[in-house]
Amino acid sequence: MSYQSRAKKRRYKAATKKAKKKAFRSSDTAKRWFLTIAKKDCCCDSCAVLLRRGRDIVYRHEPKEIRWWDSGHYLPAPAIDDTTDWLAERLR
């Protein structure tokens, strides 16, 4: 494999990585909520519970906010109320 073909491959790889990152951080996805595992210790913005690394969290990029509800298989009533309020606000 020549130097030119390796350089071309690196440029292609960098361009696809940049496009994926831009799509993930677009204005549409910045306001959505994402369910993920905490990569580092953090604090819930609504109830100030300390969340350890490895716990499930719900977050969004803008405005940066992290929420957590103590639940098993089903969400508790406050979480459902908060979700319906958020959805009603979005649909107006």
RASULMO-V299585 format. One record per residue. N is the residue number from 1. RES is the residue in three letters. PHI is phi as a letter, one per 30 degrees, with the letter a starting at -180 (none if undefined). Layout:
n: [N N]
res: [RES RES]
phi: [PHI PHI]
//
This chain:
n: [1 2 3 4 5 6 7 8 9 10 11 12 13 14 15 16 17 18 19 20 21 22 23 24 25 26 27 28 29 30 31 32 33 34 35 36 37 38 39 40 41 42 43 44 45 46 47 48 49 50 51 52 53 54 55 56 57 58 59 60 61 62 63 64 65 66 67 68 69 70 71 72 73 74 75 76 77 78 79 80 81 82 83 84 85 86 87 88 89 90 91 92]
res: [MET SER TYR GLN SER ARG ALA LYS LYS ARG ARG TYR LYS ALA ALA THR LYS LYS ALA LYS LYS LYS ALA PHE ARG SER SER ASP THR ALA LYS ARG TRP PHE LEU THR ILE ALA LYS LYS ASP CYS CYS CYS ASP SER CYS ALA VAL LEU LEU ARG ARG GLY ARG ASP ILE VAL TYR ARG HIS GLU PRO LYS GLU ILE ARG TRP TRP ASP SER GLY HIS TYR LEU PRO ALA PRO ALA ILE ASP ASP THR THR ASP TRP LEU ALA GLU ARG LEU ARG]
phi: [none d d d d d d d d d d d d d d d d d d d d d d d c d d d d d c d c b c a c d d b d b b d d c b i d d c d e j d d b c b b d b d d a b b b b d b c d b d d e d d d d d d d d d d d d d d d]
//
